[in-house]
Amino acid sequence: FHAKDNPQPNCNRFKTVVKFTSNPNNEFVLDVFRGGCAGANEIFSSCEDIFSWSVNFHRAVTIPGAVGGECGCRFWDGVGNKPTTANHHLCSDNSATFYIRVRRRDGATPTCNNYTLEFSNGFYTGE
């Protein structure tokens, strides 16, 4: 599925969530890939409950390229490669295609049970 981001100034609230709404006996797990199905694109493995990918947080970072979130953030000023306001990160478009693989948990007994998934793009901003 394609998760569309619409970056907002000050705090980008982008959050995409995939969760089981039905998973009898935790029989099934999710493997999540971002941008493609190759192994290098796998960002989460063997999730039994809920997966989320977001930028709606803030963490002070001192290492270039480290994940710091986008709440608060500022848009690029076109001159440098950093936000122009101290203690803010760069607002960016985090739109991406996510690929979800559902499989039986290792060691689970095969059954005819069904599972149900819920996909969200922005609904769970407060989690």
Residue pairs with C-beta under 8 A, 6 or more apart in sequence:
1 97
1 98
1 100
1 119
2 95
2 96
2 97
2 98
3 14
3 16
3 53
3 94
3 95
3 96
3 97
3 98
3 121
4 95
4 121
5 12
5 14
5 93
5 94
5 95
6 14
7 14
7 70
7 73
7 75
7 91
7 92
7 93
7 94
8 91
9 73
9 74
9 75
9 91
10 71
10 72
10 73
10 74
11 56
11 70
11 71
11 72
11 73
12 55
12 56
12 70
12 71
12 73
12 91
12 92
12 94
13 56
13 71
13 122
13 125
14 54
14 55
14 56
14 70
14 94
14 122
15 52
15 53
15 54
15 55
15 56
15 120
15 121
15 122
15 124
15 125
15 127
16 52
16 53
16 54
16 98
16 119
16 120
16 121
16 122
17 50
17 51
17 52
17 118
17 119
17 120
17 123
17 124
17 127
18 30
18 32
18 50
18 51
18 52
18 98
18 100
18 117
18 118
18 119
18 120
19 49
19 50
19 51
19 117
19 118
19 120
20 28
20 30
20 48
20 49
20 50
20 115
20 116
20 117
20 118
21 116
21 117
21 118
22 114
22 115
22 116
23 48
23 49
23 115
23 116
24 111
24 113
24 114
24 115
25 108
25 113
26 48
26 49
26 105
27 104
27 105
27 108
27 109
27 111
27 113
27 115
28 48
28 102
28 103
28 104
28 105
28 108
28 115
29 45
29 46
29 47
29 48
29 102
29 103
29 104
29 105
30 44
30 46
30 47
30 48
30 51
30 100
30 101
30 102
30 117
31 42
31 44
31 45
31 46
31 47
31 100
31 101
31 103
32 42
32 43
32 44
32 45
32 47
32 51
32 53
32 98
32 99
32 100
32 101
33 41
33 42
33 43
33 98
33 99
33 100
33 101
34 41
34 43
34 53
34 96
34 97
34 98
34 99
35 41
35 96
35 97
36 97
36 99
37 99
41 99
43 53
44 51
46 105
46 106
48 105
52 124
52 127
53 98
55 69
55 70
55 71
55 92
55 94
56 69
56 70
56 71
56 125
57 69
57 71
58 68
58 69
58 70
58 71
58 72
58 89
59 67
59 68
59 69
60 68
60 87
61 67
61 68
61 89
68 89
69 89
70 89
70 90
70 91
70 92
70 94
72 85
72 87
72 88
72 89
73 83
73 88
73 89
73 90
73 91
73 92
74 83
74 84
74 85
74 88
74 89
74 90
74 91
75 83
75 90
75 91
76 83
76 90
76 91
77 83
77 84
81 90
82 90
83 89
83 90
83 91
100 117
102 115
102 117
104 110
